[in-house]
Amino acid sequence: MDSAYYRLAASCAIGMEGLVTGEVESFEGRNIRQSPGLVSWEGALASGYRACLWSRFASRVFLELESFDMADESVLYGRSRDVAWQDHLELETTFAIDCTLSGEPLLKHSQFAALRLKDAIADSFRDRLGRRPSVDTNAPGVRFHLHIQDSIAQISLDLSGDSLHRRGYRVSGGPAPLKETLAAALVALSGWTDHPGEALLDPMCGTGSLLIEAALMFGDSAPGLSRNRFGFMGWRQHDASLWETLVDEAIAREEAGLSQHWPRFLGYDADPAMVTAAKMNIARAGLADHIEIRQGEIARLESPGGSGMLLTNLPFGERLLEKEEVALLYRAYGRIARQRFPGWRLAVFLSSPELTDSFGLAWEKRYKLYNGDLACRLLVGTVPERHDQPFIWNLAEVGNNDEFVNRLRKNMKKMQKWADKEGVHCYRIYDRDLPEYNFSIDLYEKWVHLQEYAPPGSVDPDLASARLNHALQGIKELFGIRRDRIFVKTRRRQKGSEQYQQRESRKKLYEVREHGCQFLVNFTDYLDTGLFLDHRLVRISLAGKVNGKKFLNLFGYSGTATVHAGMGGALSTTTVDLSANYLQWTRMNLALNGFSRFAHTTIKADCLQWLEENREQYDVIFVDPPTFSNTKKEKRVFDIQRDHVRLLTLAMARLVDDGFLVFSTNFRRFSLDPAIGQMFALREISKETIPFDFQRNPKIHRCWEVKKKNL
């Protein structure tokens, strides 16, 4: 081989070998070979230097010095001692040795192998010069790499020094930032570089690595330009003139890249600390004029217009419950992309391959990559054009002589017309209209939820059962649905803590819509579904008044009011409930709508006790307590009639002076203590909060708006 050529190699993460090979071809490498995590080639010194300066995907670049078959450990020492080490480092140059083993190496311990090579270098210098260079493992002048595969030992000079992922622009990192090399690989494999000039949007940008690497690519900026030092700079054969020429060439290319017309680079993150970190890194990379970072949740993500690429490194959950939330967050992301980014290309990087189908999208390409030791997937596809088909009930012409079916049909025609006009998807269509059919019937999208009120003892149980079966048959025929889409519960007078106790444990959840929000409802396990339909207007009203404000939801249940507040632009939300199950339900509803945990806190606590201990202030507070509840463990009993003065007094102490509190109760015999009106400015808003579908039963709840009196 021509003496001007060297045997070179670049290490990389598994899955990125093809990308590195493409780079090496541009560095005029020849006889290129790939193996897992390594690309080797032959090339001039400039090829190795270019790899250090320009490679976006390689971790380290090596120049081979010696390779030999090693029959035993003495061969490693003997052959290494014969290397002309004085050609590679000065006596005053410090050095360090890294060692890796693969296959079935003769030496089983990398530290021992590195020690034998260190001894060989030291003894070689001592034999020739009487002194030896010093070892510096932290900042060596030259770093050597020893790799032993089976019986073959290969000694190389590490041209890169520090790992090439250390570009030099990162001044602030998040809890688990992507390595810059991996971020660059995600940009390249996403296909964004095949469409220059299109916008790139990262909705969960973290510290900005994806956007920075993409901008460096677009601007033709060498990633190594920001580094102050490379490993070859302490090498005795370093060609400083050649390196300066390559750097000047890179600077000229970067200047040309900066002068072109740039596409839009836009990043969002829910955490203001990450937004600050991203902006610092972007400024350090010299890209502050080209990359825009904002604070924001996926829930409120909007398209900047035109076409482009959505690319992000998605969060992952380590525990089972966290993974449930993550799967819902992925579902929200897929839904939001379909609704707001039709025609855009989309690429997501995730560490839970089992959640690939959560997005509801068809993936065109799938890449297996590693984030450290963690096997991950990059999924790439195109967001389909939006073609929403609203669910429409088509009523059958059946049961014309059936009083119950006729009443249900009449109600349905009126309610569906109203629901279609108002965009309501879950609503009540029957509320004990006929005395013999003592039911409430609600529609939740394409499911029917029937609540039978237990008949008095004077009614024959067999007759009541026959009426229920007749009603179910009528519902099936009128709506043309299978029995498994009808859910039946019997409501009896609740005692003590039974109001919210779990009835079954199927844990089957169904997704429904309400005024721009998505909710998970449970038709089987609890008496209530998790979405109180009579409070629909209360939730919508709250959402319209919380923008930029701190929202507190006491007795939060499944967090539906919290989600509406988040959608309404609340600065932060806090949801308090004593039930861990309900708080998990809240977190799942938040994730389903694209909200992270950062600005949305859930607290497991007794609300009264928490109010006594908490000192935070809130702009808007929603209080919708149960009529009665008790806890066996703490032996606490809550009674809305007895305890509402204390509850509201404590809650109002947590309200800012110009804030407001909404208090609601479904207790039919509730009487508000006059003391509340004496202490606070009070306005009953019950009538304006009863929805159209509940006007037959206007006493379904009572509701007040409470404010502090002017001092």
C-alpha positions, 0 to 999 in steps of 0.5 A, a space after each residue: 500500500 502507498 505509504 501516504 495511505 493509512 488504515 483508518 476506522 470509525 466507531 459508531 452506534 450500531 445501526 449507524 454504519 450505513 450513514 458513516 459509510 456514506 460519509 467516508 465515501 465523501 472523505 475519499 476513503 477506499 476499500 470501505 468495510 462495515 462491521 457492527 459498530 465500526 467502519 474501516 477504510 484506507 485513505 490519506 491522512 486528510 481522509 482521517 482529518 476530514 472524518 474528525 472535522 466533518 463526521 456527524 455520526 461517528 463516535 471516534 476515528 482511529 489510525 491503525 499503528 500495528 496489528 498482530 496475532 497474539 498467541 499469549 499475553 507475552 506477545 502483546 507486550 513483546 510486539 508492542 514494545 517493538 513499535 517505534 513509539 518515539 514516532 508518535 509521541 514526545 517524551 514530554 507528551 502524556 498518554 492514555 490507553 483505552 481497551 475493548 475486547 470482542 469475540 473470545 479474546 485471549 485476555 479476558 480483562 481489558 484493564 489488564 490488557 491496557 496495562 500491558 500495553 502501557 508497560 510496553 510503551 514505558 519500557 520502550 522509552 526507558 530503553 532508548 532514552 532512560 525516561 518514560 512519558 507520563 500517563 494522564 487518563 483525564 486529558 492525555 496529549 495522545 490517546 491510544 486504543 487497543 482492540 483485541 478480537 479473539 487472538 488478533 490485537 490491533 493498536 491504533 491512534 485515537 485521532 478524535 480524542 474526546 468522543 466526536 459527539 462532544 461538538 462543543 456547543 452544549 452548555 446545558 443538558 437535560 436529564 437524558 439528552 440525546 448524544 449529538 451523533 444520534 440526533 444527527 442520525 435521526 435527522 438524516 434517517 427521517 428523510 428531512 434532508 431530502 426536502 431542503 427548505 421545508 420546515 422542521 418542527 420538534 414539539 418536545 425539543 428538550 435541549 434542542 439537539 435535533 434542531 441544532 444538528 439539522 441546522 448544522 446540516 442545512 448550513 453545511 457547517 462542520 460539526 467539529 468546527 466548535 471543538 478546540 482540540 482533537 486527539 491528533 493534535 498531540 501526535 508527533 506526525 500531525 500535519 498542522 498545515 493540512 489541518 489548517 487548510 481543511 479548517 479554512 475550507 470548512 469555514 468558507 463552506 459554513 459562511 456560504 451556508 449561512 448566507 442562503 435562505 433558511 427554512 423554519 426551525 421551530 421547537 417547543 417544550 413544556 418545561 421552561 428549564 428545557 427551553 432555557 437550556 435549548 436557547 443557550 445551546 443554540 446560541 453557543 452553536 451560533 444558530 440563534 438567528 435560525 432556530 426558534 424555541 417556545 414553551 408549549 405542550 403538545 396539546 396546544 401544538 399548531 401548524 406554522 403553515 405550509 409543509 414540513 417535518 415533525 421530528 421528535 425524541 419522545 419521552 418514555 416510561 420505566 414503570 407500568 403505569 408510566 407506560 400507560 400514560 406514555 402510550 396515551 401521550 403517543 395516541 394524542 400526538 398521532 391524533 393531533 398530527 392528523 388533525 393539524 398537520 395533514 400532509 406533513 412527514 412525521 418521524 418519532 424516536 421511541 425507546 418502547 417498540 411495543 408502543 409503535 401502534 399507539 399513534 394510529 398511523 401507518 409507518 413507511 420506514 422503521 429503523 432499529 437504533 440504540 440510545 446507549 444500551 437501550 434498543 430503540 426505534 425510529 418510525 417514519 411516515 406521512 401524516 394522512 390528509 384529514 377525513 374525519 367521519 363524524 359518528 351519526 346515529 341512524 334510527 330504525 323504523 321499528 316499534 311504532 306502537 311501542 310507547 318506550 321506543 316512540 318516546 326514545 325516538 322522539 327524544 333522540 331526534 330533538 337531542 341529536 339535532 341539538 348535539 350536532 349543532 353544538 358539537 356535543 358527542 356525549 349527552 343524555 337522551 332519556 331521563 325517567 320520562 315514563 314512570 314504568 321505565 325508570 331509567 336514565 340513558 346517555 349516549 357516549 359517542 357510539 356506546 349507550 349507558 343505561 342507569 336503572 333506578 332500583 324500583 321500590 319494594 312495591 313493584 314486582 321484581 319480575 315485572 321490573 326485570 321484564 321492562 328492562 329487557 324490553 327496553 334493551 331490546 328496543 334500544 338494540 333495534 332502534 339504534 341498530 347496535 349489538 348488545 355489547 355496546 349497551 352498558 347497564 347499571 342499577 343505581 341504588 341509594 348509596 350509603 357511606 363511601 359506596 358512592 365512588 367505590 369500584 363495582 367490578 374490575 374489567 378496567 376497560 376504558 373507552 375514548 370519547 370527545 367533549 368540546 375539543 378534549 378527549 376523555 377515557 370513560 369506564 362503563 363497568 367498574 364504577 357507578 359513574 363513568 368518569 365523565 359527569 355529563 351534567 357538568 359539561 357547561 361548568 367545565 367549558 365555562 372554566 376553560 374559558 376563564 383560566 388562560 394564563 392562570 393557576 387552576 386548582 381542582 379539589 376532589 378531582 375525580 378523573 380530572 375532566 375539569 383539569 383537562 379543560 383548564 389545560 386546554 383553556 391555557 391554564 398556566 398550571 393545574 393542581 388536582 387533589 384527590 384521596 384516591 390513587 386510582 382517580 389520580 391515575 385516571 386524571 394523569 391518563 386523561 391529561 396524557 390522552 390530550 397531550 399534556 405532560 406532568 410538568 405543569 400538571 400536578 396530581 396530589 394524593 391527599 384528603 382535601 380538607 387536610 391538604 388545604 389546612 397545610 398548603 400555602 399556595 395561591 390559585 387564580 381559579 378553584 373548582 370544588 365538586 365534592 362527594 355528598 358523603 365519604 369516609 376512609 377506613 384507614 384514617 377514620 375520617 368522614 366527610 359530609 357535604 352538608 356538615 363540612 361545606 363551610 369549613 371546606 369553602 373557608 379553607 379553599 377561599 384562603 388559597 384563592 388570590 384576591 381577584 380570583 374566583 371559586 366554583 362550588 358544585 354539589 349534586 346533593 338534592 337536599 343541600 342547603 348553603 349555610 348563610 355564613 358563606 354569603 356573609 363572608 364572601 361574594 356569592 352568586 348562584 349559577 345553577 340555571 346557567 350551568 344546566 345543559 340542554 339535555 338535562 333541562 328535564 331534571 334541573 335539580 341535577 346539581 347546584 352551583 355557585 361562583 364565590 369571590 372575595 369581598 372587596 376590602 
